């Protein structure tokens, strides 16, 4: 499976379910520990956010934006 697809799928599953940002952060930290660069994670999450915007899912889009803010340190 494409790593990008897996990243988007797992983050989306949490967003649609519990919105547990600690769980998402743990996933992101794990992927970085496996050698996936933060830039790739940002790209994948940005793509996911844009997909959600195109689907008119503003609440989910906002949740992904919050994850991006944490990841990029805003």
Biopython code that builds the backbone (N, CA, C, O; Angstrom):
import numpy as np
from Bio.PDB.StructureBuilder import StructureBuilder

atoms = [
    (1, "UNK", "N", (0.846, -1.195, 0.000)),
    (1, "UNK", "CA", (0.000, 0.000, 0.000)),
    (1, "UNK", "C", (0.882, 1.246, 0.000)),
    (1, "UNK", "O", (1.919, 1.295, 0.661)),
    (2, "UNK", "N", (0.456, 2.224, -0.737)),
    (2, "UNK", "CA", (1.135, 3.508, -0.783)),
    (2, "UNK", "C", (1.112, 4.135, 0.612)),
    (2, "UNK", "O", (0.060, 4.226, 1.245)),
    (3, "UNK", "N", (2.277, 4.562, 1.077)),
    (3, "UNK", "CA", (2.380, 5.143, 2.420)),
    (3, "UNK", "C", (1.462, 6.356, 2.561)),
    (3, "UNK", "O", (0.826, 6.538, 3.599)),
    (4, "UNK", "N", (1.392, 7.183, 1.516)),
    (4, "UNK", "CA", (0.538, 8.362, 1.569)),
    (4, "UNK", "C", (-0.922, 8.007, 1.758)),
    (4, "UNK", "O", (-1.634, 8.652, 2.529)),
    (5, "UNK", "N", (-1.366, 6.981, 1.052)),
    (5, "UNK", "CA", (-2.748, 6.524, 1.184)),
    (5, "UNK", "C", (-2.995, 6.031, 2.605)),
    (5, "UNK", "O", (-4.037, 6.315, 3.196)),
    (6, "UNK", "N", (-2.036, 5.295, 3.146)),
    (6, "UNK", "CA", (-2.177, 4.770, 4.511)),
    (6, "UNK", "C", (-2.251, 5.909, 5.528)),
    (6, "UNK", "O", (-3.075, 5.876, 6.441)),
    (7, "UNK", "N", (-1.401, 6.904, 5.371)),
    (7, "UNK", "CA", (-1.408, 8.057, 6.277)),
    (7, "UNK", "C", (-2.780, 8.736, 6.246)),
    (7, "UNK", "O", (-3.384, 8.983, 7.290)),
    (8, "UNK", "N", (-3.264, 9.035, 5.037)),
    (8, "UNK", "CA", (-4.552, 9.711, 4.917)),
    (8, "UNK", "C", (-5.681, 8.853, 5.474)),
    (8, "UNK", "O", (-6.567, 9.360, 6.162)),
    (9, "UNK", "N", (-5.655, 7.563, 5.182)),
    (9, "UNK", "CA", (-6.725, 6.662, 5.628)),
    (9, "UNK", "C", (-6.776, 6.587, 7.153)),
    (9, "UNK", "O", (-7.853, 6.663, 7.745)),
    (10, "UNK", "N", (-5.621, 6.439, 7.784)),
    (10, "UNK", "CA", (-5.594, 6.305, 9.250)),
    (10, "UNK", "C", (-5.993, 7.609, 9.947)),
    (10, "UNK", "O", (-6.733, 7.587, 10.931)),
    (11, "UNK", "N", (-5.510, 8.727, 9.444)),
    (11, "UNK", "CA", (-5.869, 10.016, 10.055)),
    (11, "UNK", "C", (-7.360, 10.270, 9.869)),
    (11, "UNK", "O", (-8.035, 10.713, 10.799)),
    (12, "UNK", "N", (-7.877, 9.992, 8.676)),
    (12, "UNK", "CA", (-9.299, 10.202, 8.415)),
    (12, "UNK", "C", (-10.161, 9.321, 9.315)),
    (12, "UNK", "O", (-11.202, 9.764, 9.802)),
    (13, "UNK", "N", (-9.740, 8.086, 9.535)),
    (13, "UNK", "CA", (-10.513, 7.186, 10.405)),
    (13, "UNK", "C", (-10.633, 7.767, 11.812)),
    (13, "UNK", "O", (-11.695, 7.673, 12.428)),
    (14, "UNK", "N", (-9.567, 8.361, 12.322)),
    (14, "UNK", "CA", (-9.616, 8.965, 13.660)),
    (14, "UNK", "C", (-10.473, 10.230, 13.640)),
    (14, "UNK", "O", (-11.256, 10.465, 14.560)),
    (15, "UNK", "N", (-10.329, 11.040, 12.598)),
    (15, "UNK", "CA", (-11.112, 12.274, 12.477)),
    (15, "UNK", "C", (-12.605, 11.951, 12.435)),
    (15, "UNK", "O", (-13.413, 12.624, 13.076)),
    (16, "UNK", "N", (-12.961, 10.919, 11.679)),
    (16, "UNK", "CA", (-14.374, 10.558, 11.546)),
    (16, "UNK", "C", (-14.906, 9.872, 12.806)),
    (16, "UNK", "O", (-16.113, 9.840, 13.043)),
    (17, "UNK", "N", (-13.996, 9.329, 13.604)),
    (17, "UNK", "CA", (-14.409, 8.612, 14.804)),
    (17, "UNK", "C", (-14.292, 9.473, 16.045)),
    (17, "UNK", "O", (-15.153, 10.309, 16.319)),
    (18, "UNK", "N", (-13.230, 9.265, 16.788)),
    (18, "UNK", "CA", (-13.083, 9.864, 18.115)),
    (18, "UNK", "C", (-12.542, 11.290, 18.099)),
    (18, "UNK", "O", (-12.680, 12.019, 19.081)),
    (19, "UNK", "N", (-11.920, 11.692, 16.975)),
    (19, "UNK", "CA", (-11.197, 12.976, 16.939)),
    (19, "UNK", "C", (-10.175, 13.065, 18.069)),
    (19, "UNK", "O", (-9.981, 14.120, 18.673)),
    (20, "UNK", "N", (-9.537, 11.948, 18.334)),
    (20, "UNK", "CA", (-8.534, 11.866, 19.401)),
    (20, "UNK", "C", (-7.202, 12.376, 18.856)),
    (20, "UNK", "O", (-6.460, 11.641, 18.205)),
    (21, "UNK", "N", (-6.915, 13.645, 19.133)),
    (21, "UNK", "CA", (-5.704, 14.254, 18.586)),
    (21, "UNK", "C", (-4.436, 13.663, 19.183)),
    (21, "UNK", "O", (-3.387, 13.685, 18.540)),
    (22, "UNK", "N", (-4.513, 13.141, 20.390)),
    (22, "UNK", "CA", (-3.356, 12.473, 20.984)),
    (22, "UNK", "C", (-3.017, 11.225, 20.165)),
    (22, "UNK", "O", (-1.850, 10.930, 19.911)),
    (23, "UNK", "N", (-4.060, 10.502, 19.760)),
    (23, "UNK", "CA", (-3.871, 9.302, 18.939)),
    (23, "UNK", "C", (-3.242, 9.668, 17.589)),
    (23, "UNK", "O", (-2.348, 8.974, 17.107)),
    (24, "UNK", "N", (-3.712, 10.749, 16.994)),
    (24, "UNK", "CA", (-3.155, 11.203, 15.720)),
    (24, "UNK", "C", (-1.694, 11.605, 15.906)),
    (24, "UNK", "O", (-0.838, 11.260, 15.092)),
    (25, "UNK", "N", (-1.423, 12.320, 16.960)),
    (25, "UNK", "CA", (-0.039, 12.752, 17.228)),
    (25, "UNK", "C", (0.880, 11.540, 17.400)),
    (25, "UNK", "O", (2.013, 11.536, 16.918)),
    (26, "UNK", "N", (0.380, 10.518, 18.089)),
    (26, "UNK", "CA", (1.151, 9.286, 18.279)),
    (26, "UNK", "C", (1.443, 8.635, 16.930)),
    (26, "UNK", "O", (2.558, 8.171, 16.694)),
    (27, "UNK", "N", (0.445, 8.600, 16.043)),
    (27, "UNK", "CA", (0.660, 8.064, 14.697)),
    (27, "UNK", "C", (1.729, 8.860, 13.956)),
    (27, "UNK", "O", (2.642, 8.283, 13.366)),
    (28, "UNK", "N", (1.614, 10.181, 13.990)),
    (28, "UNK", "CA", (2.573, 11.036, 13.293)),
    (28, "UNK", "C", (3.985, 10.838, 13.838)),
    (28, "UNK", "O", (4.947, 10.756, 13.075)),
    (29, "UNK", "N", (4.100, 10.761, 15.155)),
    (29, "UNK", "CA", (5.417, 10.531, 15.769)),
    (29, "UNK", "C", (5.981, 9.184, 15.335)),
    (29, "UNK", "O", (7.176, 9.063, 15.062)),
    (30, "UNK", "N", (5.114, 8.169, 15.273)),
    (30, "UNK", "CA", (5.548, 6.833, 14.860)),
    (30, "UNK", "C", (6.041, 6.825, 13.430)),
    (30, "UNK", "O", (7.073, 6.227, 13.126)),
    (31, "UNK", "N", (5.299, 7.496, 12.539)),
    (31, "UNK", "CA", (5.726, 7.557, 11.142)),
    (31, "UNK", "C", (7.061, 8.277, 11.007)),
    (31, "UNK", "O", (7.912, 7.870, 10.215)),
    (32, "UNK", "N", (7.246, 9.352, 11.783)),
    (32, "UNK", "CA", (8.520, 10.066, 11.731)),
    (32, "UNK", "C", (9.640, 9.173, 12.254)),
    (32, "UNK", "O", (10.750, 9.199, 11.722)),
    (33, "UNK", "N", (9.365, 8.391, 13.280)),
    (33, "UNK", "CA", (10.368, 7.471, 13.821)),
    (33, "UNK", "C", (10.736, 6.388, 12.795)),
    (33, "UNK", "O", (11.852, 5.868, 12.805)),
    (34, "UNK", "N", (9.779, 6.055, 11.908)),
    (34, "UNK", "CA", (10.038, 5.075, 10.851)),
    (34, "UNK", "C", (10.775, 5.696, 9.670)),
    (34, "UNK", "O", (11.103, 5.008, 8.704)),
    (35, "UNK", "N", (11.033, 6.993, 9.750)),
    (35, "UNK", "CA", (11.810, 7.648, 8.704)),
    (35, "UNK", "C", (11.007, 8.428, 7.683)),
    (35, "UNK", "O", (11.560, 8.900, 6.690)),
    (36, "UNK", "N", (9.706, 8.568, 7.915)),
    (36, "UNK", "CA", (8.897, 9.379, 6.997)),
    (36, "UNK", "C", (9.105, 10.846, 7.371)),
    (36, "UNK", "O", (8.816, 11.246, 8.499)),
    (37, "UNK", "N", (9.605, 11.645, 6.431)),
    (37, "UNK", "CA", (9.893, 13.047, 6.769)),
    (37, "UNK", "C", (8.630, 13.844, 7.087)),
    (37, "UNK", "O", (7.560, 13.588, 6.535)),
    (38, "UNK", "N", (8.776, 14.806, 7.979)),
    (38, "UNK", "CA", (7.652, 15.661, 8.365)),
    (38, "UNK", "C", (7.044, 16.339, 7.142)),
    (38, "UNK", "O", (5.831, 16.541, 7.083)),
    (39, "UNK", "N", (7.884, 16.694, 6.158)),
    (39, "UNK", "CA", (7.376, 17.357, 4.956)),
    (39, "UNK", "C", (6.381, 16.460, 4.225)),
    (39, "UNK", "O", (5.372, 16.943, 3.711)),
    (40, "UNK", "N", (6.662, 15.150, 4.174)),
    (40, "UNK", "CA", (5.740, 14.227, 3.509)),
    (40, "UNK", "C", (4.425, 14.136, 4.284)),
    (40, "UNK", "O", (3.347, 14.098, 3.690)),
    (41, "UNK", "N", (4.522, 14.101, 5.614)),
    (41, "UNK", "CA", (3.311, 14.064, 6.427)),
    (41, "UNK", "C", (2.473, 15.325, 6.204)),
    (41, "UNK", "O", (1.250, 15.249, 6.090)),
    (42, "UNK", "N", (3.130, 16.469, 6.143)),
    (42, "UNK", "CA", (2.423, 17.731, 5.890)),
    (42, "UNK", "C", (1.750, 17.681, 4.522)),
    (42, "UNK", "O", (0.598, 18.089, 4.378)),
    (43, "UNK", "N", (2.474, 17.176, 3.508)),
    (43, "UNK", "CA", (1.893, 17.073, 2.158)),
    (43, "UNK", "C", (0.663, 16.174, 2.148)),
    (43, "UNK", "O", (-0.356, 16.519, 1.551)),
    (44, "UNK", "N", (0.758, 15.023, 2.808)),
    (44, "UNK", "CA", (-0.365, 14.076, 2.826)),
    (44, "UNK", "C", (-1.571, 14.663, 3.554)),
    (44, "UNK", "O", (-2.708, 14.513, 3.108)),
    (45, "UNK", "N", (-1.317, 15.327, 4.669)),
    (45, "UNK", "CA", (-2.418, 15.924, 5.430)),
    (45, "UNK", "C", (-3.037, 17.101, 4.674)),
    (45, "UNK", "O", (-4.247, 17.320, 4.740)),
    (46, "UNK", "N", (-2.208, 17.852, 3.960)),
    (46, "UNK", "CA", (-2.723, 18.950, 3.145)),
    (46, "UNK", "C", (-3.619, 18.396, 2.033)),
    (46, "UNK", "O", (-4.695, 18.934, 1.772)),
    (47, "UNK", "N", (-3.170, 17.324, 1.385)),
    (47, "UNK", "CA", (-3.991, 16.681, 0.349)),
    (47, "UNK", "C", (-5.322, 16.209, 0.932)),
    (47, "UNK", "O", (-6.375, 16.392, 0.322)),
    (48, "UNK", "N", (-5.263, 15.598, 2.121)),
    (48, "UNK", "CA", (-6.479, 15.117, 2.771)),
    (48, "UNK", "C", (-7.418, 16.285, 3.067)),
    (48, "UNK", "O", (-8.623, 16.195, 2.832)),
    (49, "UNK", "N", (-6.862, 17.374, 3.580)),
    (49, "UNK", "CA", (-7.665, 18.548, 3.905)),
    (49, "UNK", "C", (-8.350, 19.099, 2.648)),
    (49, "UNK", "O", (-9.525, 19.464, 2.691)),
    (50, "UNK", "N", (-7.620, 19.159, 1.537)),
    (50, "UNK", "CA", (-8.197, 19.656, 0.291)),
    (50, "UNK", "C", (-9.269, 18.713, -0.236)),
    (50, "UNK", "O", (-10.276, 19.165, -0.782)),
    (51, "UNK", "N", (-9.065, 17.409, -0.080)),
    (51, "UNK", "CA", (-10.095, 16.440, -0.477)),
    (51, "UNK", "C", (-11.371, 16.650, 0.334)),
    (51, "UNK", "O", (-12.473, 16.617, -0.214)),
    (52, "UNK", "N", (-11.217, 16.868, 1.642)),
    (52, "UNK", "CA", (-12.374, 17.090, 2.505)),
    (52, "UNK", "C", (-13.086, 18.384, 2.134)),
    (52, "UNK", "O", (-14.314, 18.461, 2.177)),
    (53, "UNK", "N", (-12.303, 19.405, 1.767)),
    (53, "UNK", "CA", (-12.903, 20.679, 1.328)),
    (53, "UNK", "C", (-13.728, 20.445, 0.064)),
    (53, "UNK", "O", (-14.843, 20.952, -0.056)),
    (54, "UNK", "N", (-13.182, 19.681, -0.873)),
    (54, "UNK", "CA", (-13.884, 19.387, -2.128)),
    (54, "UNK", "C", (-15.172, 18.593, -1.868)),
    (54, "UNK", "O", (-16.129, 18.685, -2.637)),
    (55, "UNK", "N", (-15.187, 17.818, -0.785)),
    (55, "UNK", "CA", (-16.364, 17.029, -0.422)),
    (55, "UNK", "C", (-17.331, 17.815, 0.462)),
    (55, "UNK", "O", (-18.338, 17.275, 0.919)),
    (56, "UNK", "N", (-17.024, 19.091, 0.702)),
    (56, "UNK", "CA", (-17.858, 19.958, 1.536)),
    (56, "UNK", "C", (-18.029, 19.377, 2.940)),
    (56, "UNK", "O", (-19.140, 19.245, 3.454)),
    (57, "UNK", "N", (-16.894, 19.037, 3.536)),
    (57, "UNK", "CA", (-16.883, 18.497, 4.906)),
    (57, "UNK", "C", (-16.053, 19.436, 5.783)),
    (57, "UNK", "O", (-14.952, 19.080, 6.203)),
    (58, "UNK", "N", (-16.581, 20.641, 6.063)),
    (58, "UNK", "CA", (-15.783, 21.650, 6.760)),
    (58, "UNK", "C", (-15.330, 21.243, 8.159)),
    (58, "UNK", "O", (-14.224, 21.599, 8.565)),
    (59, "UNK", "N", (-16.147, 20.511, 8.902)),
    (59, "UNK", "CA", (-15.739, 20.124, 10.255)),
    (59, "UNK", "C", (-14.531, 19.189, 10.209)),
    (59, "UNK", "O", (-13.588, 19.347, 10.984)),
    (60, "UNK", "N", (-14.566, 18.213, 9.296)),
    (60, "UNK", "CA", (-13.434, 17.293, 9.155)),
    (60, "UNK", "C", (-12.210, 18.027, 8.617)),
    (60, "UNK", "O", (-11.084, 17.762, 9.038)),
    (61, "UNK", "N", (-12.439, 18.950, 7.683)),
    (61, "UNK", "CA", (-11.338, 19.756, 7.138)),
    (61, "UNK", "C", (-10.663, 20.547, 8.261)),
    (61, "UNK", "O", (-9.436, 20.603, 8.334)),
    (62, "UNK", "N", (-11.469, 21.156, 9.134)),
    (62, "UNK", "CA", (-10.923, 21.920, 10.259)),
    (62, "UNK", "C", (-10.119, 21.028, 11.197)),
    (62, "UNK", "O", (-9.081, 21.440, 11.715)),
    (63, "UNK", "N", (-10.596, 19.814, 11.413)),
    (63, "UNK", "CA", (-9.879, 18.889, 12.296)),
    (63, "UNK", "C", (-8.510, 18.545, 11.717)),
    (63, "UNK", "O", (-7.524, 18.481, 12.451)),
    (64, "UNK", "N", (-8.445, 18.322, 10.405)),
    (64, "UNK", "CA", (-7.156, 18.034, 9.765)),
    (64, "UNK", "C", (-6.257, 19.272, 9.844)),
    (64, "UNK", "O", (-5.049, 19.152, 10.047)),
    (65, "UNK", "N", (-6.846, 20.452, 9.684)),
    (65, "UNK", "CA", (-6.072, 21.693, 9.794)),
    (65, "UNK", "C", (-5.450, 21.814, 11.187)),
    (65, "UNK", "O", (-4.309, 22.258, 11.320)),
    (66, "UNK", "N", (-6.189, 21.424, 12.217)),
    (66, "UNK", "CA", (-5.649, 21.450, 13.582)),
    (66, "UNK", "C", (-4.457, 20.507, 13.709)),
    (66, "UNK", "O", (-3.456, 20.844, 14.341)),
    (67, "UNK", "N", (-4.570, 19.320, 13.104)),
    (67, "UNK", "CA", (-3.456, 18.367, 13.137)),
    (67, "UNK", "C", (-2.246, 18.975, 12.426)),
    (67, "UNK", "O", (-1.120, 18.871, 12.913)),
    (68, "UNK", "N", (-2.478, 19.602, 11.290)),
    (68, "UNK", "CA", (-1.386, 20.258, 10.556)),
    (68, "UNK", "C", (-0.725, 21.344, 11.403)),
    (68, "UNK", "O", (0.499, 21.475, 11.405)),
    (69, "UNK", "N", (-1.533, 22.117, 12.120)),
    (69, "UNK", "CA", (-0.987, 23.166, 12.985)),
    (69, "UNK", "C", (-0.051, 22.585, 14.027)),
    (69, "UNK", "O", (1.014, 23.140, 14.300)),
    (70, "UNK", "N", (-0.456, 21.464, 14.608)),
    (70, "UNK", "CA", (0.382, 20.799, 15.617)),
    (70, "UNK", "C", (1.673, 20.293, 14.968)),
    (70, "UNK", "O", (2.764, 20.472, 15.509)),
    (71, "UNK", "N", (1.533, 19.667, 13.815)),
    (71, "UNK", "CA", (2.682, 19.078, 13.134)),
    (71, "UNK", "C", (3.688, 20.135, 12.708)),
    (71, "UNK", "O", (4.897, 19.920, 12.792)),
    (72, "UNK", "N", (3.187, 21.282, 12.250)),
    (72, "UNK", "CA", (4.090, 22.327, 11.768)),
    (72, "UNK", "C", (4.490, 23.310, 12.868)),
    (72, "UNK", "O", (5.298, 24.210, 12.641)),
    (73, "UNK", "N", (3.916, 23.131, 14.063)),
    (73, "UNK", "CA", (4.307, 23.954, 15.197)),
    (73, "UNK", "C", (3.741, 25.362, 15.198)),
    (73, "UNK", "O", (4.342, 26.270, 15.773)),
    (74, "UNK", "N", (2.591, 25.557, 14.559)),
    (74, "UNK", "CA", (1.979, 26.878, 14.531)),
    (74, "UNK", "C", (1.363, 27.208, 15.847)),
    (74, "UNK", "O", (0.797, 28.289, 16.010)),
]
sb = StructureBuilder()
sb.init_structure("model")
sb.init_model(0)
sb.init_chain("A")
sb.init_seg("    ")
for serial, (resi, resn, name, xyz) in enumerate(atoms, 1):
    if name == "N":
        sb.init_residue(resn, " ", resi, " ")
    sb.init_atom(name, np.array(xyz, "f"), 0.0, 1.0, " ", f" {name:<3s}", serial, name[0])
structure = sb.get_structure()
